[in-house]
Amino acid sequence: MFKKSEKLNIVKKNIKGLWNHEAYVKKYKNVKYTNKNPELDHMLNRLKTVHKLLKINVRKGSNILELGFGAGQSAGLFLKEGYNYTGMDISKSLVNFAKSKNKKFIKNKKASFYVGSMDNKLKFKNEQFDAVIIIGALQYVMNLKRCMKEIKRVLKKRGILILAQSNSFAIEQIIAPRKFIKFLMVVFFKEKFTYSYSTTLKSTITEIIGLKKLLKVNGNERWLNSKLFISGDYNPWNFKGKRHILGYDRIKQILKNYNFNFITYSFGGVFFNSNKNILLNIIFCILNILLNGLHKLKIFNFILNRIGSSNIFALKKS
């Protein structure tokens, strides 16, 4: 049996392997956050919101650090705004790709890109940056305690942290029957990690640790492999690992634990992504307009903050 620290190291190694597997990262190089790609509505709006918060809270010419920048789509946007940009990502392939897309800014010493893990001590000086940005990468960080401490270390006094994550409990992710069952079990057993995108009943039982212990199963039981329990969306990952389940309340608690002062919050303006089906698309557009309108009323904030597509926080170092 592996010790807890050994298991954690295996997960970290697998995550690093995933993001350095060219066949996997290739698709991210071709992603363009535009209105022509409706399935990425929430990502486009998330990036727009981060961009807006950056412009409001951080002056142009400031030094910003983006952790887990992916293929660098956000880097180009921030650089064109006049920020001095430093990016760090665990994928050597994506770092090289971002460098190739931003040669002019690198040559003018406005941009630099590094390979590194958010789980490790950051290779930057104390109070080096005016702002730190994380967009959709925190779920891969296994040592959140070290990560948050390092962010505070490299941020200047009263520096800004902008954290944007897809919401694990977005309404679009939990309205299907099996997804809703999994959502209820995750909440009831306070599960902190997800191990696949599968929504079969078997996956729900075997991946939610508290439920698995309660039922005393190992996954090989005959009844668990019956049609009732294996039917549905079986979507395992091609790597052995886990990701944090990050909803509004958990992210807020993580940030609270490290004494960041809250400036503002946004859900990114999207509850339902666009759909290729014309009728569904019309329905989703109407629902988005309706829910956005209701969100302006404080009485509905408690629920709607927790079911939007994203969780986007702007905070100040205390």
Protein Blocks (a to p, Z undefined) as FASTA:
>chain_A
ZZfklmmmmmmmmmmmmmmcfklmmmmmmpccdfklmmlmmmmmmmmmmmmmmmmmpcgh
iacddehklnommmmmmmmnopacddddfblklmmmmmmmmmmmmmnopaccddddfkbc
cfbdehkbfbdcdehklmmpmblmlmmmmmmmmpcehiacddddddfkbfklmmpmklmm
mmmmmmmnopabdfbfbfbfklmmmmmmklmmmnopahlamklmgmklmgcjddddfbdc
ddddddfklmmmmmmmnopacfbdcehlpabdcdfblklmmmmmmmmmmmmmmmmpmklm
mmmmmmcfbdcdddddZZ
